[in-house]
C-alpha cells in the first residue's frame, strides 16, 4: 500500500497516537525519536514541526530518507515511509501548527520550521499491547547493574504508560521504525524486545551486529534514545536482544545530548 488509508490514516491524523521518526545518517547509523507533532495532511503527505529534533533534521537534510512509526488502535504498528521535501517557514501550514497549544505556549520554541514528507510506502505490523507490555515487565532487570543505562533511564523502560519504538536500517538502506511496547531493559547494558512469529516481519531479517536504535517517551515528559547492536535471540528464542553502547536525552532541556559516554 502506498497511501495512508483506513485505521492507519486515523492514527496518523490524531495527535494522541504517539509518532516516532526514523532516519539514518550517511554512514548508515539509525536514529529514532518521538515526533509528537507528526500529522497526516492528506493521504500522501505527513507534516511535522522541527521541534528539538536536531539529529533528525540533520539526517533529513543529508539524504531525505525518513519513515514514521505509530502504535495505533487494536495493537497495530503502522509505518509510513517517505521522501523529505523540505522545510516550510511561512504560510498556512506553519500558521496551523503555530496556533496549536503545544507550540503557541511553548517555553522552548515555536513552530518555526515545518517539515513536509511525501508518503510512498506504508506497512502494517502486529505489535500487540497488553501481552508484550507484561512480557517486558517480566524481562526487566532489577536495576542494580552498572552500564550505559543509568537507573533513571532503565526505569522509563519499565513503565506501563510509555511509548517505545525500535529503529533500524533495512537491507535497502532505508530507515525503519517499529513500535514495540514490549521493549525492556534487562540490565544496564541490554535491551530486549518480543521476537515476531511471522518470518516475513522485518525484525526476522536482523543479523547479529546490525546497528539498532531505540526510543522511549514517558508523559513526564521525558524521553531517551539508546543506540547499539543486535546481539541475537534470548535462550528461549522469544526475544531479540540489543547491546546498548550509547544513551541520549531526547527531551528538554537538552534534547540530543549524549549522556553515555559523556560528551566532552
C-alpha positions, 0 to 999 in steps of 0.5 A, a space after each residue: 500500500 502506498 497511501 495512508 488509508 483506513 485505521 492507519 490514516 486515523 492514527 496518523 491524523 490524531 495527535 494522541 497516537 504517539 509518532 516516532 521518526 526514523 532516519 539514518 545518517 550517511 554512514 548508515 547509523 539509525 536514529 529514532 525519536 518521538 515526533 509528537 507533532 507528526 500529522 497526516 495532511 492528506 493521504 500522501 503527505 505527513 507534516 511535522 514541526 522541527 521541534 528539538 529534533 536536531 539529529 533528525 533534521 540533520 539526517 533529513 537534510 543529508 539524504 531525505 530518507 525518513 519513515 514514521 512509526 505509530 502504535 495505533 488502535 487494536 495493537 497495530 504498528 503502522 509505518 509510513 515511509 517517505 521522501 523529505 521535501 523540505 522545510 516550510 517557514 511561512 504560510 498556512 501550514 506553519 500558521 496551523 501548527 503555530 496556533 496549536 497549544 503545544 507550540 503557541 505556549 511553548 517555553 522552548 520554541 515555536 513552530 518555526 520550521 515545518 517539515 513536509 514528507 511525501 508518503 510512498 510506502 506504508 506497512 502494517 505490523 502486529 505489535 500487540 499491547 497488553 501481552 508484550 507490555 507484561 512480557 517486558 515487565 517480566 524481562 526487566 532487570 532489577 536495576 542494580 547493574 552498572 552500564 550505559 543505562 543509568 537507573 533513571 533511564 532503565 526505569 522509563 523502560 519499565 513503565 506501563 504508560 510509555 511509548 517505545 519504538 525500535 529503529 533500524 536500517 533495512 537491507 535497502 538502506 532505508 530507515 525503519 521504525 517499529 513500535 514495540 511496547 514490549 521493549 525492556 531493559 534487562 540490565 544496564 547494558 541490554 535491551 530486549 524486545 518480543 521476537 515476531 512469529 511471522 518470518 516475513 516481519 522485518 525484525 526476522 531479517 536482523 543479523 547479529 551486529 546490525 546497528 539498532 536504535 531505540 526510543 522511549 517517551 514517558 508523559 513526564 515528559 521525558 524521553 531517551 534514545 539508546 543506540 547499539 547492536 543486535 546481539 541475537 535471540 534470548 535462550 528461549 528464542 522469544 526475544 531479540 536482544 540489543 547491546 546498548 553502547 550509547 544513551 541520549 536525552 531526547 527531551 528538554 532541556 537538552 534534547 540530543 545530548 549524549 549522556 553515555 559516554 559523556 560528551 566532552 
